[in-house]
Amino acid sequence: AILSAVPDILVEVNRELKFSWTNRNALLFFGDDLIDRPTADFCLEEDTTGKEISALFDDSERVLVMETSQRRVDGSTRVLAWRCKAIINEKRETTSVLATARDITERKSAEIKLQKSQERFRDLLNCIPDLVWLKDIDGVYLSCNLAFQRFFGASEKEIVGKTDYDFVSKELGDFFHKHDQYAIDKGSSTSNEEWVTFAGESEPTLLYTTKTPMYESNGVFICVLG
């Protein structure tokens, strides 16, 4: 009764990779005829998952965590997040594998949409000729676009996690930090002019810089957008 009340899918798989026991939610997902059916009948990626489940019979201490595309009883394809562990008897023999699964189809779809949205936003930022960057309250870089990377002569990967003092003189670093802090203290956008020299260049460039503190919906400070 307890296992039937669990909202996740619970199944037991034997050495022949057939279902030997299930809870109620597994039957609702896969169908009433699940017992003694091969896992291959429902998994769209059996070439991979079958081998991984079989390996648990030889490595009983390992916990297998994976995501698979499964065929539901209504014919639809769903993404399930699995956690599989060997069941061991009193003789220390692996008798079967107990697997729990949760339907994450909607979450996975939202993650893909978010990733695509972030990629489009990143492409947009990299097309902007202005220098764009994000710093945390300590002046550590969180992100930047291509134009800003040309300023330091370094890739975003090399810039993120570092501060201005890793790339410019202490005097200029102090100048940047002072205006970052001014925007944070004011709680709104501030602007200033600054002379800088791009990496690999000898002539200075005059920039008109705007810095804006960014906040969560609850008012908690996130970063400074430059």
C-alpha positions in Angstrom: 0.0 0.0 0.0 2.9 2.3 0.8 4.6 1.7 -2.5 1.4 2.1 -4.4 1.0 5.5 -2.8 4.5 6.6 -4.0 3.9 9.1 -6.9 7.0 7.8 -8.8 7.3 4.8 -11.0 8.8 1.8 -9.2 9.8 -1.4 -11.0 11.9 -4.5 -10.4 13.9 -5.9 -13.3 15.4 -9.4 -13.3 18.5 -10.7 -15.0 16.6 -11.3 -18.2 15.8 -7.6 -18.3 12.1 -8.3 -17.7 9.8 -6.6 -15.3 9.2 -8.9 -12.3 7.3 -6.4 -10.1 5.8 -2.9 -10.4 3.8 -0.5 -8.3 0.5 1.0 -9.5 2.0 4.1 -11.1 4.2 1.9 -13.3 1.1 0.0 -14.5 -0.7 3.3 -15.3 2.3 4.5 -17.3 3.4 1.3 -19.1 0.1 -0.7 -19.1 -1.4 -3.6 -17.1 0.5 -6.2 -19.0 3.9 -5.0 -17.8 4.9 -8.1 -15.7 7.3 -10.4 -17.6 7.6 -8.0 -20.5 11.1 -7.0 -21.6 12.2 -3.5 -20.9 13.1 -3.2 -24.6 9.4 -3.1 -25.4 9.1 0.3 -23.8 12.5 2.0 -23.9 13.4 3.8 -27.1 17.1 3.6 -26.2 17.5 0.0 -25.2 20.9 -0.5 -26.9 22.3 1.7 -24.2 20.0 1.3 -21.2 19.8 -2.5 -21.4 23.6 -2.8 -21.1 23.8 -0.3 -18.2 21.1 -2.1 -16.2 22.8 -5.5 -16.9 26.1 -4.1 -15.5 24.4 -3.5 -12.1 24.2 -7.3 -11.6 28.0 -7.4 -11.6 28.5 -4.1 -9.7 26.0 -4.2 -7.0 27.3 -1.1 -5.1 26.9 1.2 -8.1 23.8 3.5 -8.4 22.8 4.1 -12.0 21.3 7.5 -12.7 20.0 8.2 -16.2 17.4 9.8 -18.4 15.6 7.8 -21.1 12.9 8.3 -23.7 10.0 5.8 -22.9 6.9 4.7 -24.7 3.8 5.3 -22.6 0.8 3.1 -22.8 -1.1 5.7 -24.8 1.7 5.7 -27.4 3.2 9.0 -26.4 6.9 9.4 -25.8 8.0 10.7 -22.4 11.3 11.5 -20.7 11.9 9.6 -17.5 14.6 10.3 -14.9 15.7 6.9 -13.4 17.6 5.8 -10.3 18.6 2.1 -10.4 20.2 0.0 -7.6 20.8 -3.7 -7.3 18.8 -5.7 -4.8 21.0 -8.1 -2.8 19.8 -11.2 -0.8 21.2 -12.6 2.5 23.8 -14.5 0.6 25.1 -11.2 -0.9 23.8 -12.3 -4.3 22.2 -9.7 -6.7 18.7 -11.0 -7.4 17.3 -8.0 -9.3 17.4 -4.3 -9.9 15.0 -1.9 -8.3 14.4 1.2 -10.4 12.5 4.4 -9.6 11.5 6.9 -12.3 9.9 10.3 -12.5 8.3 11.9 -15.6 10.4 15.0 -16.3 9.1 15.6 -19.9 7.7 19.1 -19.1 10.8 20.1 -17.1 13.1 18.8 -19.9 11.1 20.8 -22.5 11.3 23.9 -20.4 15.1 23.4 -20.0 15.5 23.1 -23.8 13.4 26.2 -24.4 15.4 28.1 -21.7 18.7 27.0 -23.3 17.6 28.1 -26.7 16.5 31.4 -25.3 19.8 31.9 -23.6 21.6 31.0 -26.8 19.6 33.6 -28.8 20.3 36.2 -26.1 24.0 35.3 -26.2 24.0 35.7 -30.0 22.3 39.1 -29.7 24.8 40.3 -27.1 27.7 39.2 -29.3 26.3 41.2 -32.2 26.2 44.4 -30.2 29.2 46.6 -30.8 29.0 48.0 -27.3 31.0 46.4 -24.5 28.6 44.5 -22.2 29.5 42.7 -18.9 28.2 41.5 -15.6 30.0 41.7 -12.2 29.0 40.5 -8.7 29.2 42.7 -5.6 32.9 42.0 -5.2 33.7 43.0 -8.8 34.1 39.4 -10.0 33.1 39.0 -13.7 30.1 36.8 -14.3 29.7 37.2 -18.0 30.7 39.4 -21.0 30.2 39.7 -24.7 32.7 39.5 -27.6 33.2 43.3 -27.7 34.3 43.3 -24.1 36.6 40.3 -24.6 38.5 42.3 -27.2 39.0 45.0 -24.6 40.9 42.6 -22.2 42.3 40.5 -25.1 40.9 37.4 -23.4 38.1 34.9 -23.9 35.0 35.0 -21.7 36.2 31.7 -20.1 39.4 33.5 -19.1 37.6 36.6 -17.8 34.8 35.0 -15.7 35.8 34.5 -12.1 38.4 37.3 -12.2 38.4 41.0 -11.5 39.6 44.1 -13.2 42.9 43.9 -11.3 43.8 40.8 -13.3 43.8 42.7 -16.5 44.4 46.4 -15.9 46.5 48.6 -13.7 45.6 49.2 -10.1 44.7 52.8 -10.8 42.3 51.9 -13.5 40.9 49.0 -11.5 40.2 51.3 -8.6 38.5 53.7 -11.0 36.2 50.9 -12.3 35.5 49.6 -8.8 34.6 53.1 -7.5 31.9 53.5 -10.2 30.6 50.0 -9.7 30.1 50.7 -6.0 28.6 54.1 -6.8 25.9 52.4 -8.9 25.3 49.8 -6.2 25.0 52.4 -3.4 22.7 54.6 -5.5 20.5 51.7 -6.5 20.0 52.9 -10.0 21.9 53.5 -13.3 25.0 55.8 -13.3 27.1 57.0 -16.2 30.6 58.2 -16.6 33.3 58.8 -19.2 36.5 56.8 -19.1 39.7 56.5 -21.2 40.8 52.9 -21.8 43.3 51.2 -24.1 42.2 48.0 -25.8 44.5 45.0 -25.6 47.0 45.1 -28.5 46.4 48.8 -29.2 48.5 51.8 -28.4 45.9 54.6 -28.8 43.4 55.1 -25.9 39.6 55.1 -26.5 37.0 57.2 -24.8 34.1 55.2 -23.5 30.7 56.5 -22.2 29.9 53.8 -19.6 26.6 53.1 -17.9 26.4 50.8 -14.9 23.1 49.4 -13.6 22.6 47.3 -10.4 20.4 44.3 -11.1 18.0 42.8 -8.4 15.8 39.7 -7.9 12.1 40.3 -7.7 12.4 40.2 -3.9 14.9 43.0 -4.0 18.1 41.0 -3.4 21.1 42.3 -5.3 22.3 40.1 -8.2 25.0 41.9 -10.1 26.1 45.1 -11.9 25.3 45.3 -15.6 27.8 47.5 -17.5 
